[in-house]
């Protein structure tokens, strides 16, 4: 057995960098037991990582341990001491970030943020390329809403459908909205979770500056991650902007009778709660109200739903990291959807779409089930 | 000798499933109905219930039964219940016999067939026995309304105050020069962190001033005779060599005394004078002269204290005194002593000066202690890192197997105080954290959030053998952190050993004196651990505080009030009924050999020298029968346990 001495300065540094609750953990292990990594035989143990961090012992900072966390929040939701575990992960990662010893794929992400203002290594000047033939109003302060398109929805081919769907719906309903364009930057949510605190703060300041300049008051996001971080993590006591996830906006429009879902979709549909929309933000009903209002849809829940939803595996920077084939949460999720009898697996997050689409293909479920964003389904049901 | 034709009623209890799941109760009842003299036999779900008791009452009245047997639980549970039922129906309660088919049968027998057979045997024994029972009448005696409390710590003080406030006279006997006990040595109290003195001194003053409390400090109870309601206690008052009536407590004697001794109150961490009060707020504040350390007593010269005492209170001629107190009830509140960690060498106590026991560390933290409340190393430096080691002497079969209950909490209190006073890093080495109390778990969390590091591991050793620069000049605590699976070397400046609690010095003598027993660890046994936690098997003797096991202050105060309530409930009855099933000595056959007097655990037998015979004091006798089996001349019999009764029962069981 290795002999070592506690290195309490590490503990202090973590607490200073945002992991204030570090010492409140009583090592009960509920986090480790509740963690989705238990479903795939993963090495990652939240409790063990926190323990090593508490005593400043080596081992907490390795790629497999520290960067295993998807920040899904199940542990935080259950922690009997209300320890903000994700803040601890984030601050330890920040500490590692300062040493430069972060995993390779994440180095590329941080580099891209600095040079392109998006994490995907894509050209900042091509941010609006997803619009193609669509006519999208440019936000100039006269519109009610600013549609904030997630970097993933902007650049990822599959995910672009979310942005395009939203434009189609909002235009069809006659909602006053616009998009700023190539000057936009990443919201910084996942960037912050990988420990790039400085980059996050810069992005937040840049975004708030741009929105202030353009007169943005109400934001619709395509991603729950952008929604969460703008609402919960952006600096300032009272946010100058009001932010909603698109499912909330569409559900309100539906309730007001402004959206007519009249094209039947004859299928068994289930819904995967994205962590950052559900557990982190408490938004469970709007996407369900949209789906259940579509004629022909037979809505069914998977075993793990709402607060107990299973993470897709893409949060906390994991979307940019390689996960062994046998350890992908999204594979399990596809199977769960199939077990529930669903033909359509709906969700409302670009990361979830990416992860679930991948698993649908790699597990050979392409003919059995469709993975669709709620916005895409609404487009279908509106006959657009 | 059977005077009337016995008409026996037998009742077999199901006790829900407790008995009926193993024993075929209907079969046992059928069997009993065929026994000689049995008039009626039946089974019933719960005999102890009101309708169950009513069955007995009605049958006695309607069927003219004159002997009752209930086959159910242990007589300890319900003998009184059924005796009362007999009495209610006009039958002498001693015409009742209980067969224990639950504890002695159903609960301990695997095979239902065997259990049923055994139940039959036990019932047959009870029926044979009850035929020979005689009518007995319990006696009543007067109760003296005064109460003796042994021990003047927080438990004894609280019990005394509660009784005195009810208008009854209390004698509070404390062997130290002043009251307050261990609590008076504490600094802060967990989890509220109010200072022990701030909450204790008002109580000490109240005790000192109470018109119904006679405070006997520097005194020890050396003998207790008598029985419930009528105890006679002998108290030895040690000479203080200071006249309590004259002394004003000015303290000039202490100032002028040239002789120094080690302060017991400060756990040896400071010096006191030969004439001293243990601490500034002592009650009474009359000092005592430590005869062993006093220069005058040793060399015949000095008397400095006498010269300077304006009140003329010094009295070198004072002698030990013995006084006798008549009381109806006694509360034992003799407290605890801390475990001595020097027997566990691995902690380095006594070897390294910076290893402290918890009680020493209390004094270090206390404003009236050796460092005036400042946490300093022996060389005056402020510690930068400290370790607190839990479970020293507790949860360890090599020392004490039990958990001392208070150490986790006081350890965390220290951690808080160290952080607050010095900012030092604190490591708590624990096995499990036990924090069951109001605000206790919350305190644990608070201390964690204050940056205290908790290492889950039983400490393997404390050493000064440094490896590397970081450890030089430090004590290194060695332990596995079982949470991370790493073996740790933690260099610290000082170590606090959270020692467990042990029964107080002299507990054994007290137990013998008042006729109570101790458990394997030396704590006093209560009558029932759950349902009679303050009473003892000796009527009129009650327990309060840590003398029955480790307790925190809230629990100590609760038990003290519980004991006080029980004592009050007894003395306010004015009369007490005493057991009729007692020994009697046939004066004709007694040779006066006094073997019975020696063997009796309850001091119930006295020797009458005039007649050269032994006599049983029926009020004290518990009817245990030890004397009867000891008597070489078979002069002693125990009522209700006569030879005929016991032999018939045995015959019944074995037939």
Contacts between the chains, C-beta under 8 A, distances in Angstrom:
chain1	res1	chain2	res2	distance
A	1	B	480	7.4
A	1	B	485	7.2
A	1	B	486	7.1
A	1	B	487	4.8
A	2	B	486	5.9
A	2	B	487	6.8
A	3	B	486	7.7
A	3	B	487	4.7
A	3	B	488	7.4
A	3	B	489	6.1
A	4	B	486	5.5
A	4	B	487	7.4
A	4	B	488	6.4
A	4	B	489	7.5
A	5	B	470	7.0
A	5	B	488	6.4
A	5	B	489	5.1
A	5	B	490	6.2
A	5	B	491	6.9
A	6	B	427	7.4
A	6	B	453	6.6
A	6	B	455	7.9
A	6	B	488	6.4
A	6	B	490	6.1
A	8	B	425	5.5
A	8	B	453	6.9
A	11	B	451	7.7
A	11	B	453	7.4
A	12	B	451	7.8
A	15	B	451	7.8
A	21	B	449	7.8
A	23	B	448	4.7
A	23	B	449	5.8
A	23	B	450	7.8
A	23	B	451	5.9
A	23	B	452	7.3
A	23	B	453	7.4
A	24	B	445	6.2
A	24	B	448	5.5
A	24	B	449	5.3
A	25	B	448	7.9
A	26	B	433	7.6
A	26	B	444	7.7
A	26	B	445	7.7
A	26	B	448	7.1
A	26	B	454	8.0
A	27	B	456	7.1
A	27	B	483	5.1
A	47	B	483	7.8
A	48	B	483	8.0
A	48	B	484	6.9
A	51	B	481	7.6
A	51	B	483	4.8
A	51	B	484	4.7
A	52	B	484	5.7
A	54	B	453	6.7
A	55	B	453	6.8
A	55	B	455	7.6
A	55	B	481	6.6
A	55	B	484	6.6
A	55	B	486	7.8
A	55	B	488	7.6
A	57	B	484	6.0
A	57	B	486	5.7
A	59	B	484	7.9
A	81	B	445	6.5
